Amino acid sequence: MLAAAAVVAGGLTVGSGTAVAEAGSADFLPAFVGLVPMLAAGSVDAELPYCDPRYTRAVREFEGITANNDVKATAYPGELIQSTINIESVDNARSVERVTAYLPAGSSLASIDVSSYDPVNRWWNRWPDPATSVDKKTGAVTVTGSWPVPTRVIVEYIVPVTARIGSVLSGGFGVTVTGLAPRDWPALSENSTTVGDWCEYEPEPVTPMPGGGSSAS
């Protein structure tokens, strides 16, 4: 399936709840600029290379805390991708008070999801509507609260449509844990995303269902 173009955010809705991108009418057309090369090729079914599924990971350890950030290694202009930040501790006795995602310059925030792991029930509890703010100058996205470790924050964002093929977009993260000084790494080489050309995601395998029909596994 051809990976769909994402609409560039014309603004952000930010308050006590989750921040999401809003598509402004003035920004609607530029979001589809990247589709032109495919249409010029004669068909949207034109053969494209497969998208690179790999992720890169930056790890930082301090005072019994381990924090890591996973981001996509390669993305095309206008693609919706995610940055996943995980925070763990030696004894899991502390709480996470703040997580900041330093998005690559020009990126647009799409969504934020915060959850913490419940070792008793062995599942992730989602914390809806985290308090969210966005730095107007840098685009850094910050969520605040009080979440027991392990905590996981997933930030979805849109790669700039104007990003040049072959360029490298750098990002980073920051965390604040109870009783410890804030730690921030705004730009990490391990959290770099290389901008590639348009590509096609490999379809998920389809498995037969009892009584006929099929389902993507």
Secondary structure as UniProt FT lines:
FT   STRAND          11..13
FT   STRAND          20..22
FT   HELIX           25..28
FT   HELIX           30..35
FT   HELIX           36..40
FT   TURN            41..42
FT   TURN            44..45
FT   STRAND          55..62
FT   TURN            63..64
FT   STRAND          65..72
FT   STRAND          74..75
FT   TURN            77..78
FT   STRAND          80..89
FT   STRAND          95..102
FT   TURN            105..106
FT   STRAND          108..118
FT   TURN            119..122
FT   STRAND          123..127
FT   STRAND          131..134
FT   TURN            136..138
FT   STRAND          141..148
FT   STRAND          151..158
FT   TURN            161..162
FT   TURN            165..166
FT   STRAND          168..177
FT   TURN            178..179
FT   STRAND          183..195
FT   STRAND          206..208
FT   TURN            210..211
FT   STRAND          214..216
//
